[in-house]
Amino acid sequence: MTGRLWLVAGAALAAGYAALTGFVRSDNTPFDLGLFISLMAVLGGLWLWILRAAAPPPLRVTVAFALLFRALVLPAGFFEGDTPRLILYDDDVWRYIWEGHAWSAGVNPAKVPPAGLDEYDLEMRDPALRQRLYPSARWSAIYDNIGYRDVASPYPPLVHGLFRLVDTMAPGSVLGFKLLATAFDLGVLMLLARRDAFAALAWGWCPLVVKEFAGSAHLDSALAFALTAAAGRSGSLWLAAGVLVKPVALLLAPAMARRERWHTFAACGLAIAGLAWFAPRGLADYTAEWTFNPALFRVIPLPRPAALAAAGAALIILALWLLRRDDGSRDAWERQQVWLLGGFLLLTPMFAPWYVAWVLPAAALRRAWYWLALAAFLCLSYHAVYAWREWPAVTMIQFLAPAALWWIWRRRSRLPPPGVR
């Protein structure tokens, strides 16, 4: 595409992001939810077309529009009052805010669930703690917005450090968490821009990335940053940091050990010890009970514990196979990321749409088109938010349409040019 066409494409995406912020109310009505999914689907389709249509633009164009897209989505949710229940159909940020605040009040949210800190119960049981936790009516509204209040925090210690950081700098601030998530997101963009213009374009303009981090403040961008940084110097330290954000990063420890040996054992060993010491109680509940948008896990014909064991066995076999083929190169590291983290996502009972960000940087570097296409289709998973009921046909489209596109594109790439037999 010419420079002018790149500007048109970027402006079209910017209009979509502005519409997402300006028109989606996240009130869980059929019309509003349909509008949200439709806008995300159109943005995803346009993004995929851009990736397939031409060589990437100059990096300054990619970065400038990436910054614009995030600036357009940062205000999402602020037009619906001070504490809207959902922000672009996500509510995790309220738990982030609460858990950082709980630490400041002298409560460990990894051990005490929000339900154990109900305002009216504390008024009778511990008035001093009630005053620290609910110094204003805003904190009552924040508490009311927390989902799964009977479950303690499932997050590892480094994430709690981020919670406390934001609470120290901007207590009760949704924008503070959005800016933090966006900072890690832009860090991934900068790391990719040093290596590959296409990967920078894929990440920087991806609608799901923009929505989930600048829009909804998910801190999985911290894991994406740690895993992307792990391909460079001090990889073991970055991987250990990733483990302390999401333990799933441990899947990559054998591959890193092949590269850095005892550094990996030391760094990841300390990370595991930190996880064991911190022991967030909600992590066990998350593993044992939570289910959302599973892919292959839903077709494993076993009870949940046995199905989890079977999925774990499959991942171990996959890891051993990949390790045998690992030559220690950066390309092999990125292949491990795509296959192992991708395999985990397809086998887990809990596949939230923002989890694809774990795989997306390596997928973009390797041109793993199934995962790029899936990032465009995962917005369909939000249909289950309405009445918390899945439509099997929509779920099938979400996972099978990217596979169909991957097969078509792969087949076309193998065809000879016109006139050649």
BAKOLMAR-914330 format. One record per residue (C-alpha): residue in one letter; x, y, z. Coordinates in steps of 0.25 Angstrom, whole numbers. Layout:
("A"; (X; Y; Z))
...
end
This chain:
("M"; (0; 0; 0))
("T"; (4; 14; -2))
("G"; (6; 24; 9))
("R"; (-7; 30; 6))
("L"; (-14; 17; 7))
("W"; (-7; 14; 20))
("L"; (-13; 27; 26))
("V"; (-27; 23; 21))
("A"; (-26; 9; 27))
("G"; (-21; 15; 40))
("A"; (-32; 25; 40))
("A"; (-42; 15; 38))
("L"; (-37; 7; 50))
("A"; (-37; 20; 58))
("A"; (-51; 22; 55))
("G"; (-55; 8; 60))
("Y"; (-48; 10; 73))
("A"; (-54; 24; 75))
("A"; (-68; 17; 73))
("L"; (-64; 6; 83))
("T"; (-62; 17; 93))
("G"; (-73; 26; 89))
("F"; (-85; 17; 87))
("V"; (-83; 4; 95))
("R"; (-89; 6; 109))
("S"; (-86; -8; 114))
("D"; (-100; -9; 120))
("N"; (-102; -24; 116))
("T"; (-114; -21; 107))
("P"; (-115; -29; 94))
("F"; (-113; -17; 86))
("D"; (-101; -11; 93))
("L"; (-94; -25; 94))
("G"; (-97; -27; 79))
("L"; (-91; -14; 76))
("F"; (-79; -17; 84))
("I"; (-77; -30; 77))
("S"; (-80; -25; 63))
("L"; (-70; -13; 65))
("M"; (-59; -22; 70))
("A"; (-62; -32; 58))
("V"; (-61; -21; 48))
("L"; (-48; -16; 54))
("G"; (-42; -30; 55))
("G"; (-46; -33; 40))
("L"; (-40; -20; 36))
("W"; (-27; -22; 44))
("L"; (-26; -36; 38))
("W"; (-28; -31; 24))
("I"; (-17; -20; 26))
("L"; (-7; -31; 31))
("R"; (-10; -39; 18))
("A"; (-11; -28; 8))
("A"; (3; -22; 8))
("A"; (17; -20; 14))
("P"; (16; -13; 27))
("P"; (17; 3; 27))
("P"; (29; 10; 32))
("L"; (31; 8; 47))
("R"; (27; 23; 50))
("V"; (14; 21; 44))
("T"; (11; 8; 52))
("V"; (15; 14; 65))
("A"; (8; 27; 63))
("F"; (-5; 20; 60))
("A"; (-3; 10; 71))
("L"; (-2; 22; 81))
("L"; (-14; 28; 75))
("F"; (-23; 15; 76))
("R"; (-19; 14; 91))
("A"; (-22; 29; 94))
("L"; (-36; 27; 87))
("V"; (-39; 15; 96))
("L"; (-33; 19; 109))
("P"; (-46; 28; 113))
("A"; (-55; 16; 111))
("G"; (-64; 14; 122))
("F"; (-63; 28; 128))
("F"; (-76; 33; 121))
("E"; (-84; 24; 129))
("G"; (-82; 30; 143))
("D"; (-71; 28; 153))
("T"; (-72; 13; 155))
("P"; (-78; 6; 144))
("R"; (-80; -9; 146))
("L"; (-74; -13; 133))
("I"; (-63; -6; 125))
("L"; (-64; -11; 110))
("Y"; (-71; -23; 116))
("D"; (-60; -26; 126))
("D"; (-59; -24; 141))
("D"; (-46; -30; 146))
("V"; (-40; -16; 148))
("W"; (-49; -14; 161))
("R"; (-43; -26; 167))
("Y"; (-29; -20; 164))
("I"; (-33; -7; 171))
("W"; (-39; -14; 183))
("E"; (-27; -23; 185))
("G"; (-17; -12; 185))
("H"; (-26; -4; 194))
("A"; (-28; -16; 203))
("W"; (-12; -17; 205))
("S"; (-12; -2; 209))
("A"; (-23; -5; 220))
("G"; (-14; -16; 225))
("V"; (-22; -28; 219))
("N"; (-15; -39; 211))
("P"; (-25; -41; 199))
("A"; (-18; -54; 195))
("K"; (-24; -60; 208))
("V"; (-36; -52; 211))
("P"; (-47; -52; 200))
("P"; (-55; -39; 198))
("A"; (-67; -45; 204))
("G"; (-60; -46; 217))
("L"; (-59; -31; 217))
("D"; (-73; -27; 215))
("E"; (-76; -13; 219))
("Y"; (-88; -15; 228))
("D"; (-82; -28; 235))
("L"; (-69; -20; 238))
("E"; (-77; -9; 244))
("M"; (-81; -19; 255))
("R"; (-69; -27; 255))
("D"; (-57; -18; 253))
("P"; (-61; -3; 252))
("A"; (-46; 2; 250))
("L"; (-44; -7; 239))
("R"; (-57; -3; 233))
("Q"; (-53; 11; 233))
("R"; (-39; 8; 226))
("L"; (-46; 0; 215))
("Y"; (-58; 9; 213))
("P"; (-53; 23; 215))
("S"; (-63; 28; 205))
("A"; (-76; 24; 198))
("R"; (-67; 21; 185))
("W"; (-61; 9; 192))
("S"; (-74; 3; 194))
("A"; (-77; 5; 180))
("I"; (-64; -2; 176))
("Y"; (-67; -13; 185))
("D"; (-81; -16; 179))
("N"; (-74; -17; 165))
("I"; (-64; -28; 169))
("G"; (-68; -41; 163))
("Y"; (-67; -55; 170))
("R"; (-66; -48; 184))
("D"; (-65; -61; 191))
("V"; (-52; -65; 184))
("A"; (-39; -59; 190))
("S"; (-29; -54; 180))
("P"; (-23; -63; 170))
("Y"; (-12; -54; 166))
("P"; (3; -57; 168))
("P"; (12; -48; 177))
("L"; (18; -39; 166))
("V"; (3; -35; 161))
("H"; (0; -31; 175))
("G"; (13; -22; 175))
("L"; (7; -15; 163))
("F"; (-7; -14; 170))
("R"; (0; -8; 182))
("L"; (8; 2; 173))
("V"; (-4; 7; 166))
("D"; (-11; 8; 180))
("T"; (0; 16; 185))
("M"; (1; 26; 173))
("A"; (-14; 27; 170))
("P"; (-24; 20; 180))
("G"; (-37; 15; 174))
("S"; (-32; 19; 160))
("V"; (-37; 11; 147))
("L"; (-28; 20; 139))
("G"; (-16; 17; 147))
("F"; (-18; 2; 144))
("K"; (-21; 5; 129))
("L"; (-8; 13; 128))
("L"; (0; 2; 135))
("A"; (-6; -9; 126))
("T"; (-3; 0; 114))
("A"; (11; 3; 118))
("F"; (14; -12; 117))
("D"; (7; -13; 104))
("L"; (15; -2; 98))
("G"; (27; -9; 104))
("V"; (24; -21; 95))
("L"; (22; -12; 83))
("M"; (36; -6; 85))
("L"; (42; -19; 87))
("L"; (36; -24; 74))
("A"; (39; -12; 66))
("R"; (54; -14; 68))
("R"; (52; -28; 62))
("D"; (41; -28; 51))
("A"; (32; -18; 45))
("F"; (21; -28; 42))
("A"; (21; -33; 57))
("A"; (20; -18; 62))
("L"; (9; -15; 53))
("A"; (1; -28; 57))
("W"; (3; -25; 71))
("G"; (1; -10; 71))
("W"; (-11; -10; 63))
("C"; (-18; -22; 68))
("P"; (-32; -19; 73))
("L"; (-32; -29; 84))
("V"; (-19; -24; 89))
("V"; (-24; -9; 89))
("K"; (-37; -13; 95))
("E"; (-32; -22; 106))
("F"; (-21; -13; 111))
("A"; (-23; 1; 109))
("G"; (-38; -1; 109))
("S"; (-40; -11; 120))
("A"; (-27; -11; 128))
("H"; (-24; -26; 128))
("L"; (-10; -28; 133))
("D"; (-7; -40; 124))
("S"; (1; -29; 116))
("A"; (12; -31; 127))
("L"; (13; -46; 124))
("A"; (14; -43; 109))
("F"; (25; -33; 112))
("A"; (33; -42; 121))
("L"; (32; -54; 111))
("T"; (36; -44; 99))
("A"; (48; -39; 107))
("A"; (52; -53; 111))
("A"; (57; -55; 96))
("G"; (68; -45; 99))
("R"; (78; -43; 110))
("S"; (75; -49; 124))
("G"; (65; -58; 119))
("S"; (64; -66; 131))
("L"; (61; -54; 140))
("W"; (50; -49; 130))
("L"; (44; -63; 130))
("A"; (44; -63; 145))
("A"; (37; -50; 145))
("G"; (27; -56; 136))
("V"; (24; -68; 145))
("L"; (21; -58; 157))
("V"; (11; -51; 148))
("K"; (5; -64; 142))
("P"; (10; -78; 146))
("V"; (7; -83; 132))
("A"; (21; -77; 128))
("L"; (27; -89; 135))
("L"; (24; -97; 122))
("L"; (35; -90; 116))
("A"; (46; -93; 127))
("P"; (51; -105; 120))
("A"; (54; -97; 107))
("M"; (60; -86; 115))
("A"; (69; -96; 123))
("R"; (74; -101; 109))
("R"; (79; -87; 107))
("E"; (84; -82; 121))
("R"; (85; -95; 129))
("W"; (87; -92; 144))
("H"; (82; -77; 142))
("T"; (69; -83; 139))
("F"; (69; -93; 150))
("A"; (72; -82; 160))
("A"; (63; -71; 155))
("C"; (51; -81; 153))
("G"; (54; -88; 166))
("L"; (53; -75; 173))
("A"; (40; -71; 166))
("I"; (34; -85; 170))
("A"; (38; -83; 184))
("G"; (32; -69; 184))
("L"; (19; -75; 178))
("A"; (19; -85; 189))
("W"; (21; -75; 200))
("F"; (11; -66; 195))
("A"; (1; -77; 192))
("P"; (-11; -69; 187))
("R"; (-24; -77; 191))
("G"; (-32; -73; 179))
("L"; (-22; -79; 170))
("A"; (-27; -93; 174))
("D"; (-41; -89; 172))
("Y"; (-38; -84; 159))
("T"; (-32; -97; 155))
("A"; (-42; -106; 161))
("E"; (-55; -99; 157))
("W"; (-55; -87; 147))
("T"; (-59; -90; 132))
("F"; (-60; -80; 121))
("N"; (-59; -82; 106))
("P"; (-51; -95; 106))
("A"; (-47; -100; 92))
("L"; (-42; -115; 92))
("F"; (-44; -116; 107))
("R"; (-59; -117; 105))
("V"; (-58; -129; 96))
("I"; (-50; -137; 106))
("P"; (-60; -148; 110))
("L"; (-55; -149; 125))
("P"; (-59; -143; 138))
("R"; (-52; -130; 141))
("P"; (-40; -135; 149))
("A"; (-37; -146; 139))
("A"; (-39; -136; 128))
("L"; (-29; -127; 134))
("A"; (-19; -138; 136))
("A"; (-21; -143; 121))
("A"; (-18; -128; 117))
("G"; (-6; -127; 126))
("A"; (-1; -141; 120))
("A"; (-3; -136; 106))
("L"; (5; -123; 109))
("I"; (17; -131; 115))
("I"; (18; -139; 102))
("L"; (17; -127; 94))
("A"; (28; -120; 102))
("L"; (37; -133; 101))
("W"; (35; -133; 86))
("L"; (38; -118; 85))
("L"; (50; -119; 94))
("R"; (56; -130; 85))
("R"; (55; -121; 73))
("D"; (60; -109; 80))
("D"; (74; -104; 75))
("G"; (75; -93; 85))
("S"; (72; -82; 74))
("R"; (63; -70; 76))
("D"; (54; -76; 65))
("A"; (53; -89; 73))
("W"; (49; -81; 86))
("E"; (38; -74; 79))
("R"; (33; -87; 73))
("Q"; (33; -92; 87))
("Q"; (25; -80; 91))
("V"; (14; -82; 80))
("W"; (13; -97; 82))
("L"; (14; -99; 97))
("L"; (6; -86; 101))
("G"; (-4; -88; 89))
("G"; (-6; -103; 93))
("F"; (-9; -99; 108))
("L"; (-19; -89; 103))
("L"; (-26; -99; 94))
("L"; (-26; -109; 105))
("T"; (-30; -101; 117))
("P"; (-44; -100; 122))
("M"; (-42; -85; 124))
("F"; (-39; -77; 111))
("A"; (-42; -62; 114))
("P"; (-40; -55; 101))
("W"; (-28; -46; 106))
("Y"; (-20; -59; 109))
("V"; (-17; -59; 94))
("A"; (-7; -48; 97))
("W"; (2; -58; 103))
("V"; (4; -64; 89))
("L"; (2; -52; 80))
("P"; (16; -46; 80))
("A"; (23; -59; 76))
("A"; (12; -63; 67))
("A"; (14; -50; 60))
("L"; (29; -52; 59))
("R"; (27; -66; 53))
("R"; (15; -62; 44))
("A"; (6; -72; 51))
("W"; (-7; -69; 44))
("Y"; (-16; -77; 52))
("W"; (-13; -69; 65))
("L"; (-13; -56; 58))
("A"; (-27; -60; 52))
("L"; (-32; -65; 65))
("A"; (-29; -51; 72))
("A"; (-39; -45; 62))
("F"; (-49; -56; 65))
("L"; (-48; -56; 80))
("C"; (-57; -44; 82))
("L"; (-69; -54; 79))
("S"; (-66; -61; 93))
("Y"; (-73; -48; 99))
("H"; (-86; -53; 94))
("A"; (-87; -62; 107))
("V"; (-87; -50; 116))
("Y"; (-101; -48; 113))
("A"; (-109; -57; 123))
("W"; (-95; -65; 124))
("R"; (-100; -75; 113))
("E"; (-92; -80; 102))
("W"; (-97; -82; 88))
("P"; (-89; -94; 82))
("A"; (-90; -89; 68))
("V"; (-83; -76; 71))
("T"; (-73; -83; 79))
("M"; (-70; -93; 68))
("I"; (-69; -81; 58))
("Q"; (-59; -74; 68))
("F"; (-49; -86; 67))
("L"; (-52; -92; 54))
("A"; (-52; -80; 45))
("P"; (-38; -77; 48))
("A"; (-34; -91; 45))
("A"; (-41; -90; 32))
("L"; (-34; -77; 28))
("W"; (-21; -83; 32))
("W"; (-23; -95; 23))
("I"; (-28; -86; 11))
("W"; (-16; -76; 13))
("R"; (-6; -88; 14))
("R"; (-12; -94; 1))
("R"; (-11; -82; -7))
("S"; (3; -79; -2))
("R"; (7; -93; -8))
("L"; (0; -90; -22))
("P"; (10; -86; -33))
("P"; (8; -72; -39))
("P"; (-2; -70; -51))
("G"; (3; -76; -64))
("V"; (13; -86; -57))
("R"; (10; -101; -57))
end
